[in-house]
Amino acid sequence: MKYSITLLSVLFLFGCQQAAEPVAEATPDAEPAAEAAEPMTLDAVLAAQPEDVQARYAYRNPKETLEFFGIEPGMIVVEGLPGRGWYTKLLLPYLGAEGCVIGADYPMDIWPNFPFGTEDFIAKRSTWLTDWPADAEEWRGDSGASIEAFIMGSMPEKYHGTADVVFFPRVLHNLANFESKGGFLTTALADAFAVLKPGGTFGVVQHHARDEMSDEFADGSHGYLKQSFVIEVVEAAGFEFVAESDINANPKDQPTEEDIVWRLPPTFATSEGNDELRAEYAAIGESNRMTLKFRKPE
């Protein structure tokens, strides 16, 4: 399915293009340009977040994660499945006015595969391409990064080779789970490769299945993937594996073959009405996660 770019999207894209192109030198007769506000430091951005957001730093480790992927002010960053903006709200002030955040959502064809993929849900999701940038505009403040969006599998060619970093936090398991239904994982990785500049970084944070667990368990349906699988499919998409980090590891998360990742906070999907079980999962914390850095060859 092809999506047309609305006027709103075109206006947002202009900001992304500005971040990617050098500013022309001023001429003697030109009016002096207004000095852009300095982007906030990452420490300042993190300290400014609400308490409920900061409460998750122990598991999401945003400072270490963004630094591991080399994300810096002024960059163009593609964020996979940005949702309600947990990471977007950090990226916008940190990247600053010279930067750009481009949200990348799942393809429309994937949603009917989810239990919640009702006709009403899909109808609301069909306007995400304009709804999400409009919502994100409310988060950017006076000097935040510009905002754009595309749907995986329908990425306009104008984005090719524009991004410094593609960041997929906990995005791959659903794509892998439904790969046989529409090639969703293959398509998303192809888009990630195409949108990056040569030498750009593809960063993955993903729920991590232990190597000894069955492939049936670790196919994405339980939320977990094996690190060997992730490296294999990302390399098959053309990327080079650069490094791994344990910054988002949680050794307390030891699922059985019957467990799903959503049993853990913040979802607690399997302990409704069972305070003792909920407390047990709360003591584990959020999931064990791999953190992997890949590179698009130059």
N, C-alpha and C positions, 0 to 999 in steps of 0.2 A: 504494500500500500504506500503510495507516495503522498507526502504532505507538502502543501504549499507554504512558503514563508510569508507570514503576515507582516504588515507594516511595522507592528511593534517589534517583531523579531529583527527586521532589517535595521531599525533604529538601535537596538541593543547590539547587533553585530558590529555596527560602526565603531562602538567602543572597543570591542575585541580586536578589530583590525588596527585601531590606533595603538593598542598595546603592542602589536606585533611589528609595526612599522616605525622606522626612525622619524623623529620630528624634524621638519625642514628648518634650516637655519633662518633666523629672523633677518629681514632686510632693514636698512636704515629708516625707511618710512613706515615700517610696520608698527602697529600698536603693541606695547609690551603685553605678553601673555600673562594671565593671572597665575601666580605660583601655586602649583598643586600642593595640597596638604600632604605632609609626610605620612606614609602608611604606619600603622601601629606596629610596635614590636610584637612578636608572637607571645611573649610573656604577658604583655599588657592586654592583648586580646583574650588570652585565657583567663586572666584575673578579672576581666570585666563580665564574664559570663554568669548567669544565674546559678544559684546554689545547686539546683537539680542537675544542671549540666556539669558543673564541677564535680559532683558526686560520682560521675562516671569516668573521670580522668584515670582512676586507678586501674580501670580495665581497658579503656580506649587509648590511653597514653597519647593524646593528640600532639603534644610537643615533640616527643621522640619520633612519632610516626611521620609527621610532616617533614621533620628534619632529615629522617632517614631517606625519604624520597626526594630530598633536595628542593622542596618547594620554597620559593623565595618571593618577596614583593616584586610586583611588575610582571609576573609570569601569567601565561594563559594555561589554566588548569581545567581539564575535563573531569567532572565528578560523576561516577556511575551511580544511578539510582539515588539521587539526592534526597528524595522524600520530603520530610518536614524541615530539613535544613540543619541537622545537627552539625555536620562538618561545614556546610555552606556558610553558616553564620560565623564560623571561625575564619574561613578562607576570604570572605569578602573584605573585612577590614584589614586582614594581614597582607593580602595581595595589593591593596590600595588602588587608587584611581587609575594607575597605569596598568593594572592587571585585569584579568577577566576570568570569570567562572562560567563554564559551559556545562549545564546539566545534561546527562544522557539517560533517558528512561528506557525501560524494557520495551520491546516491540509490542504493538497492540495484540498481535496474534498469540502472545504467551498467556494473557490474562484468563481466557476461558479454561485453562488447565488448573487453575487454583480453585479450591473449594469456595472461596469468596468471590469468584469471578462471575457474578450474576450480570444480567443484562443491565441493571441499573448501575452497578459498579463500572462496567465497561463503558457505558454511555458517559459517565462522569470522567472516566480516564481519557476519553477521546479528545478532551479539550486541554489535556495536560500541557501541550506544546505552548500554549499561551497562558494557561493558568499558573504554571510554576514560575515562569519568569516574572509575572505580575506579583506573585506572593514574595518572591525573592527580592524584588525591588523594595519592598517594605523593610527588608533586613539590612540593606546596604549602607544606610546613613548617607552623610554628605560627601564622604571621601572613600567609599568602598569601591571594590572592583565592579566593572560592568558585567552584565548578565546575558547569557544566551542559553539556548536549549536545542536538542535534537532527539529524535527517536532512534534507538538502535535499529539498524537495518534500513533506515531511511535517511541517513546522514547526507546533507547536501554536499556536493563536491567542493564548494567554496571553503569548507573546513579542512580539507586535506592538507596535511603538513603544516598546521598552524599552532598546535599545542606543544607546550614544554613538558607537561606531565599529564598523564591519564591516571586517575586514582579510583580504584574499584574497592571500596570497603564493604566486605560481606555481600558481594554481588553475584559471585560465580555459581553458588550452589543451585539456585533456581534455574539458571541457564543450563547447567549440566544436567539437572534432573529432567528437564523437558527437551533436551537436545534432539532426541529421536522424534519429537513432535513437530519440529520446524527448524532444526539447525541453529537454535538460538545462541548457543555458546560459540559456535564457529563464527556466526555473524557478528557478535559483540566483539570478539577478539580481532576480527578483520577491521572493524571500525576503529578500535583502539590503535591498531597499527597504522591505519591510513591517516588518522587525525594528528598523529605525532609528527613533529619535526624529526629529521634524521638526527640520531643521537639522543632523542627524547626518552623520558623515563615512563615506564608502565609500572605502577605500584599496586600491589594486591595485599589486602588483609582479608583472611578467610578462616571460617571455623575449621579447625584442624582435626582430622580423624587420625588415630594412631595407625601405624603401618600394619600392625597385625590384625586389624579389623577387616571384615569381609568387604569385597568390592560392592556387594549389594547394599550394605549399610552405608558405604561412603560414596554413593552415587549422586548425592545432593538431596535426596528425598528426606533425609533426617537432618539436613542443614550442614552436614560435615563433608569435606573432601580430603583426600590424601594429598600431601605435599608433592609426592612423586607424580601424581596425576596432573596437578596444576602446572608444574614445571613442564611436563611433557606436552600438554595441549598449548601452552603459551609459546613454547619454543617452536611447535609445529606451525604457529601463526606467523613466525618470522622473527620473533624476539630472541635476544640473547639474555640468558640468566646471569645476573650480576652478583646478587648477595641475598642472604636471608638474615633475619633478626628474630630474637626471642622477646622483643619488647612487649608484645601482646600475648605472650604465652601465659597460660593459667594451668599449672599441673594439677590443681584440684578438680578440674573437669575431666572425669574419667567415665564417659558414657558406656553403657552396655549396648548390645546390638538392638535392643528394643527402645532405647532412649532417643528423643529428638532434642535438638539444640534449644528449641523454644520452651523446654521445661525450665530453663534457667532465667534469671533476671535479664532484662526487665519484663519479659513476657509472662512467665509463670503459667504456661498454657496447660499444664497437666496437674496443677495442684489447687485448682479452685475449690474452696470450701474445706481444704485440708491444711490447717495452719501449721501442723508439725512438718508436713512434707514441704510446704513453702519455705519454712525456716531452714530446712535442710538444703534446699536449692539456693537460698539466699546466702548461706554460709559458703557455698562453692563460689558464688559470684558469676560473672559473665563468662562466656565460653573461652576455651583454649583456642588461640588464633595464630596462624602462621602469618608472617609478614615478609613478603618477597619483592625484590626489586629486579625489574627487567629493563632492557635497553633496546630501542630500535636502532639497528645498525646504520652507520653513516653512509 
